[in-house]
Amino acid sequence: MNIYKNFGKRLLDIFLCFLSFVLLFPIFIVVSILIFFFDKGPIFFYQTRIGKMGKKFTMIKFRSMPINTKNLPSDEIGKIKISKIGSFIRRTNIDELPQIFNILFNDMSFVGPRPPTLKQKKLIDYRKKNGSINCKPGLTGLAQISSYDGMSVEVKAKFDGLYFSEISFANDLKIIFKTFIYLFKPPPVY
């Protein structure tokens, strides 16, 4: 029995949620005000995603798109119009911060495979085959810190399967640390 996998991971998530709320509260307030006043609409964006064991849940993000934008998977982001504030919060990944509530509600974890949309059937099928559908999706994950432009669904699922087979406290801390390094890298120039 893996004590970290069964108990410790949840305790780490709860601890990091409360730490994040304390440290990031001013950012939550400022971003909420900017979205509300400059984009004239709801602050949050809600989307149905696939979680542990294939169960559906509602993922929360700061809204970075105009109201009534179609739901598309992240690999089709080029087809979506982004608001003025949205381009900043997307680039800095601030749009992901409200997922701390999903972690607190036990739908997600800080580390795990990113939750796919309902349309990402191929990715869901690969995760069923490699077992990674059996862990909670994460705010960050091994595939995200290993990402490169144009990563295929097969490669992404391979990273997810590798993470699932090696869940540990040390691996989670390493992924969280590498996420911060990844976030501070300058954006690619095309």
Secondary structure, DSSP 4 states (H G I P E B T S, - for coil): --HIIIIIHHHHHHHHHHHHHHHHHHHHHHHHHHHHHHH-S-SEEEEEEE-GGG-EEEEEEE--S-TTPPP--GGGGGGS---HHHHHHHHTTGGGTTHHHHHHTTS-EEESPPPPBTT-HHHHHHHHHHSGGGS--EEE-HHHHT--TT--HHHHHHHHHHHHHT--HHHHHHHHHHHHHHHTSPPP--
